[in-house]
């Protein structure tokens, strides 16, 4: 015998759910401008992160060098007094 009405309804609902996912995926693939904007935004965020890390590292290096120079200057003043 064939499927019951409930089984057919369940199958229809499963098929609708699958079709919705497929349609959403196709819409995303077809929306090239949105995908380009998304890609550009991701790349901009990545570059900003890289720049922030580089600046942070450079600032740390400058502070360390400044501190080292200050210590050496203090040492040289102490030696000059002696």
Secondary structure in CASP SS format (residue, H / E / C, confidence):
PFRMAT SS
TARGET T0000
AUTHOR 0000-0000-0000
METHOD secondary structure of the structure
MODEL  1
X C 1.00
X C 1.00
X C 1.00
X C 1.00
X H 1.00
X H 1.00
X H 1.00
X H 1.00
X H 1.00
X H 1.00
X H 1.00
X H 1.00
X H 1.00
X H 1.00
X H 1.00
X H 1.00
X H 1.00
X H 1.00
X H 1.00
X H 1.00
X H 1.00
X H 1.00
X H 1.00
X H 1.00
X H 1.00
X H 1.00
X H 1.00
X H 1.00
X H 1.00
X H 1.00
X C 1.00
X H 1.00
X H 1.00
X H 1.00
X H 1.00
X H 1.00
X H 1.00
X H 1.00
X H 1.00
X H 1.00
X H 1.00
X H 1.00
X H 1.00
X H 1.00
X H 1.00
X H 1.00
X H 1.00
X H 1.00
X H 1.00
X H 1.00
X H 1.00
X H 1.00
X H 1.00
X H 1.00
X H 1.00
X H 1.00
X H 1.00
X H 1.00
X H 1.00
X H 1.00
X H 1.00
X H 1.00
X H 1.00
X H 1.00
X H 1.00
X H 1.00
X H 1.00
X H 1.00
X H 1.00
X H 1.00
X H 1.00
X H 1.00
X H 1.00
X H 1.00
X H 1.00
X H 1.00
X H 1.00
X H 1.00
X H 1.00
X H 1.00
X H 1.00
X C 1.00
END
